Amino acid sequence: MYDMATRKRALSLVAQGRSLNSASEETGISRSAIRSWQARIEPLPRIAGAPMRDTPADPAAYAYLLGLYLGDGCLSEHPHGGHHLRVACADAWPGLINECRTAITKVHPQSKVYSLQQQGYVSVTSYNRSWRVLFPQHAPGKKHLRQIALQPWQQSIVGEFPWGFIRGLVHSDGCRITNWTTRLIGGARKRYEYPRYFFTNKSDDIRRMFTDALDAVGVAWKHPNAWNISVARRASVALMDAHVGPKY
């Protein structure tokens, strides 16, 4: 977490007429973090020893879990109040299942986490009365058929931990693949392979959140069709490999 002096210094540069890009380059802080501080400079409140009710205990883990939730997560109401958080994780990625469980525990240490085996996937599940507050995007209907927007406090967390957010989104609705094509080299046509990342989501809002986060960390992307975001430039793929990596 950035201290108050760091936040004020970054905002002072903007107040002097510097652009977000310029302030980001000088301070090493992402543009989205500086932008979020313009709306709220104070860090999220924490009360030592008190049970967490409406703020995540671990903001970095929350950024990752938020990405998972927006991709493959949902809340279901409990008959006696509160909600179950459910994140669908494919059986093919046991590492993802474990990371999801760990993230939930870090975000809300008082909540129990359990896995429900379904056909082809595991539903990582946790019950608590705070999930509805922590995921205000919950509402009736499919995500891509309604507006999805982050609250200012969520945007602040994403601004400080953009890679965690990106990683959660890729681990839910993305992948790292190896493409191939052919090139003429010395008069002979040879096969050429290159890695790339894809993110696929029907929600315009969620895709925009993903590309905004990519912009904040300097990853170049393309929009090849209606639902897909592609990252294929070598330097950008290297950044993604360093901070995201393939699912496992």
C-alpha positions in Angstrom: 0.0 0.0 0.0 1.2 3.5 -0.8 1.6 5.9 2.2 -0.2 9.2 2.3 3.0 11.2 1.5 3.4 9.2 -1.7 -0.2 9.7 -2.7 0.0 13.5 -2.1 3.2 13.8 -4.1 1.7 12.1 -7.1 -1.5 14.3 -6.9 0.6 17.4 -6.5 2.3 16.7 -9.9 -1.1 16.4 -11.5 -2.2 19.6 -9.8 0.8 21.4 -11.3 -0.6 20.5 -14.8 1.3 17.3 -15.4 -0.5 14.5 -17.2 -1.3 11.2 -15.6 1.3 9.6 -17.9 4.0 12.1 -16.8 3.2 11.7 -13.1 3.2 7.9 -13.5 6.6 7.9 -15.2 8.2 10.1 -12.5 6.7 8.2 -9.5 6.5 4.7 -10.8 2.8 4.5 -9.8 0.2 3.3 -12.3 -2.0 5.9 -13.9 -5.2 4.1 -12.7 -3.9 4.4 -9.0 -3.3 8.1 -9.4 -6.7 8.6 -11.1 -8.4 6.7 -8.2 -6.7 9.0 -5.6 -8.2 12.0 -7.3 -11.6 10.6 -6.1 -10.4 9.2 -2.8 -6.9 9.8 -1.4 -7.4 8.0 1.9 -6.4 4.3 2.1 -9.2 1.8 2.9 -10.0 1.9 6.6 -8.9 -1.1 8.8 -9.7 -1.6 12.5 -7.1 -3.9 14.2 -8.6 -6.9 15.8 -12.1 -6.2 14.5 -13.9 -8.7 12.2 -13.9 -7.6 8.5 -17.3 -6.5 7.4 -17.1 -4.4 4.3 -13.5 -4.0 3.4 -11.1 -6.8 2.2 -8.5 -7.9 4.7 -5.9 -8.3 2.0 -6.4 -5.8 -0.9 -3.9 -7.6 -3.2 -5.7 -10.9 -2.9 -9.0 -9.0 -3.4 -7.8 -7.6 -6.7 -7.1 -11.2 -7.9 -10.4 -12.5 -6.5 -12.3 -9.6 -8.1 -11.0 -10.7 -11.5 -12.0 -14.3 -10.9 -15.5 -13.1 -9.7 -16.1 -10.9 -12.8 -15.2 -13.8 -15.0 -16.5 -17.0 -13.5 -18.0 -16.0 -10.1 -21.4 -15.3 -8.8 -23.3 -14.8 -5.5 -26.3 -16.8 -4.4 -28.6 -15.7 -1.6 -28.8 -17.9 1.5 -32.4 -18.4 2.8 -31.4 -17.1 6.3 -29.4 -14.1 5.0 -26.0 -13.5 3.6 -24.7 -15.0 0.4 -22.5 -17.8 -1.0 -19.6 -16.7 -3.1 -19.1 -19.3 -5.9 -16.2 -19.3 -8.4 -16.2 -22.0 -11.1 -12.7 -23.4 -11.7 -12.1 -26.0 -14.4 -10.7 -29.4 -13.2 -7.9 -29.0 -15.7 -6.3 -26.3 -13.6 -5.8 -27.6 -10.0 -3.3 -24.7 -9.3 -6.1 -22.2 -10.1 -8.5 -24.0 -7.7 -5.9 -23.7 -4.9 -5.2 -20.0 -5.7 -8.9 -19.2 -5.6 -9.3 -20.9 -2.2 -6.2 -19.0 -0.9 -7.4 -15.7 -2.2 -10.8 -16.1 -0.5 -9.2 -17.0 2.8 -6.9 -13.9 2.6 -9.8 -11.6 1.7 -12.0 -12.9 4.5 -10.0 -15.0 7.0 -13.1 -15.7 9.1 -14.9 -17.4 6.3 -14.7 -21.2 5.6 -14.0 -22.2 2.0 -15.0 -25.5 0.5 -15.1 -27.1 -2.9 -18.1 -28.7 -4.6 -17.3 -31.0 -7.5 -19.4 -30.5 -10.5 -19.1 -32.0 -14.0 -15.9 -30.8 -15.4 -15.3 -28.1 -12.8 -15.0 -27.3 -9.1 -17.2 -24.6 -7.5 -15.0 -23.0 -4.9 -17.6 -21.7 -2.4 -17.7 -19.6 0.8 -20.6 -18.2 2.8 -20.6 -14.9 4.6 -22.9 -11.9 5.1 -20.1 -9.6 3.7 -19.8 -11.0 0.2 -22.7 -8.8 -1.0 -20.9 -5.7 0.2 -17.5 -6.8 -1.2 -19.0 -7.6 -4.6 -21.6 -4.9 -5.3 -21.7 -5.9 -8.9 -24.1 -8.7 -7.9 -27.6 -8.3 -9.4 -30.2 -10.5 -11.1 -29.3 -11.5 -14.6 -26.2 -12.3 -16.6 -23.3 -9.9 -16.3 -23.1 -9.2 -20.0 -26.8 -8.2 -20.1 -26.5 -5.4 -17.5 -24.1 -2.6 -16.6 -21.0 -3.6 -14.6 -19.1 -0.8 -12.9 -16.5 -0.7 -10.1 -17.1 1.3 -7.0 -14.5 4.0 -6.2 -13.0 1.8 -3.4 -12.7 -1.1 -5.8 -11.1 1.1 -8.4 -8.6 2.2 -5.8 -7.6 -1.4 -5.1 -7.3 -2.2 -8.8 -5.2 0.9 -9.3 -2.8 -0.2 -6.7 -2.8 -3.9 -7.7 -3.5 -4.0 -11.4 -1.5 -7.1 -12.1 -3.5 -9.1 -9.5 -6.7 -7.9 -11.2 -5.4 -8.8 -14.7 -4.2 -12.2 -13.4 -7.7 -13.0 -12.0 -9.4 -12.0 -15.2 -7.0 -14.1 -17.3 -7.3 -17.1 -14.9 -11.1 -16.9 -15.3 -11.8 -16.0 -18.9 -8.4 -15.9 -20.5 -5.6 -18.2 -21.7 -2.0 -18.3 -22.9 -1.6 -20.2 -26.2 1.0 -20.7 -28.9 0.1 -19.6 -32.3 2.0 -20.5 -35.5 2.4 -19.2 -39.0 4.8 -19.6 -41.9 7.5 -17.3 -43.2 9.9 -17.3 -46.1 13.4 -17.6 -44.7 16.2 -17.9 -47.3 13.8 -18.9 -50.0 12.3 -21.7 -47.9 8.9 -21.5 -46.0 9.4 -22.3 -42.4 7.0 -22.6 -39.5 7.1 -19.8 -36.9 5.6 -20.1 -33.5 4.8 -17.3 -31.0 2.9 -17.1 -27.7 0.0 -14.8 -27.1 -2.7 -14.2 -24.5 -6.4 -14.1 -25.1 -9.2 -12.7 -22.9 -12.8 -13.5 -23.9 -15.9 -12.0 -22.2 -19.3 -11.0 -23.6 -19.5 -7.9 -21.3 -18.4 -4.7 -22.9 -17.8 -3.3 -19.4 -15.7 -6.2 -18.2 -13.6 -6.1 -21.3 -13.1 -2.4 -20.8 -11.9 -3.0 -17.2 -9.4 -5.5 -18.6 -8.0 -3.2 -21.3 -7.9 -0.2 -18.8 -5.8 -2.4 -16.5 -3.5 -3.4 -19.4 -3.1 0.2 -20.4 -2.1 1.1 -16.8 0.8 -1.4 -16.8 1.9 -0.7 -20.4 0.7 -3.9 -22.1 -0.3 -3.4 -25.8 -3.5 -5.1 -26.9 -5.8 -5.6 -29.8 -9.5 -6.2 -30.2 -9.6 -8.7 -33.1 -13.4 -9.4 -32.8 -16.4 -8.6 -30.7 -15.6 -10.6 -27.5 -11.8 -11.1 -27.6 -8.8 -9.1 -26.4 -5.5 -10.3 -27.8 -1.9 -9.6 -26.4 0.7 -10.7 -29.0 3.5 -8.2 -29.1 6.7 -9.8 -27.8 7.4 -7.2 -25.1 3.8 -7.3 -23.8 3.7 -11.1 -23.8 7.0 -11.0 -21.8 5.3 -8.7 -19.2 2.3 -10.9 -19.0 4.5 -14.0 -18.6 6.3 -12.2 -15.7 3.2 -11.2 -13.9 0.4 -13.6 -15.0 1.7 -16.7 -16.7 -0.4 -19.7 -18.0 -3.0 -21.4 -15.9 -1.8 -24.5 -14.3 
